[in-house]
């Protein structure tokens, strides 16, 4: 089992979850974070740290459609181990529905 980052992270990317991960399994895209499900140890410490409430266990129906996205981009994007700044407009995007089409495939910097 693993944890999965879902749609609500898109354009929010707060990164509070990154600092608490004991195995550094977060990867950064331009406007989204993912968890490498093969590295995640299912400890769950990231889930309550996410201000956007975008992280779920892979057994949760909300995570099902995002598991492949997390796995795919974890193999393409750079690993992130420290919290960086959230986008300036993150709060405006928090909890907005229908953000999946806005997911950028570009890696983070």
C-alpha positions in Angstrom: 0.0 0.0 0.0 1.1 3.6 -0.6 -0.2 7.1 -0.4 -1.2 9.0 -3.6 -1.3 12.7 -4.4 -4.6 13.6 -6.1 -6.1 16.5 -8.1 -6.5 19.0 -5.3 -2.7 19.5 -5.3 -2.7 20.9 -8.8 -1.8 24.6 -8.8 -1.6 24.5 -4.9 1.6 22.5 -4.3 2.0 23.6 -0.7 4.8 21.1 0.0 4.2 20.7 3.7 4.1 17.0 3.1 7.6 16.8 1.8 9.4 17.8 5.0 7.8 15.0 7.0 8.4 12.1 4.6 10.9 9.8 6.2 11.8 8.1 2.9 11.9 11.2 0.6 9.4 9.7 -1.9 8.0 13.0 -3.3 8.7 14.2 -6.8 8.1 17.7 -8.1 6.3 18.9 -11.2 5.8 22.4 -12.3 2.4 22.7 -10.6 1.9 19.3 -8.8 3.7 16.9 -6.5 3.6 13.1 -6.7 4.5 10.2 -4.4 6.5 7.3 -5.8 4.3 4.4 -4.8 7.2 2.0 -5.0 9.2 4.0 -2.4 6.3 5.0 -0.1 6.3 3.0 3.2 2.7 3.7 3.9 3.5 5.6 7.2 0.8 8.2 6.5 2.6 11.1 8.1 2.2 13.2 4.9 -1.6 12.9 4.7 -2.5 15.2 7.7 0.2 17.7 6.7 -1.4 18.6 3.3 -3.3 21.9 3.6 -5.1 21.0 0.3 -6.2 17.6 1.6 -4.9 16.1 -1.6 -3.2 12.9 -0.2 -5.0 9.6 0.2 -4.1 6.0 0.7 -4.2 4.0 -2.5 -7.1 2.0 -1.1 -9.3 5.1 -1.0 -11.5 5.4 -4.1 -10.4 9.1 -4.5 -6.8 7.8 -5.1 -7.6 5.1 -7.7 -7.4 7.3 -10.8 -4.3 9.1 -9.6 -2.1 6.1 -8.8 -0.8 5.8 -12.3 -0.2 9.5 -12.6 1.9 9.4 -9.4 3.9 6.4 -10.6 4.5 7.8 -14.1 5.6 11.3 -13.0 7.8 10.0 -10.1 9.9 8.3 -12.8 10.2 11.6 -14.8 10.4 14.5 -12.3 13.1 15.4 -9.8 13.0 14.2 -6.2 12.2 16.8 -3.7 13.3 16.6 0.0 12.8 20.1 1.3 9.7 22.3 1.4 9.8 25.1 -1.1 7.5 28.0 -1.5 3.9 27.4 -2.6 2.7 29.3 -5.6 1.6 32.8 -4.9 -2.0 31.9 -5.9 -2.2 28.6 -4.1 -4.9 29.6 -1.7 -7.1 30.8 -4.6 -6.8 27.3 -6.2 -7.3 25.3 -3.1 -10.4 23.1 -3.2 -11.4 24.2 -6.8 -12.8 21.2 -8.7 -11.9 20.2 -12.2 -8.2 20.9 -12.1 -7.0 17.7 -13.8 -6.8 19.3 -17.2 -4.4 21.9 -15.7 -1.8 19.4 -14.7 1.5 20.3 -16.3 3.8 17.4 -17.4 6.8 19.7 -17.0 9.2 18.9 -14.1 9.7 21.3 -11.2 12.8 23.4 -10.9 
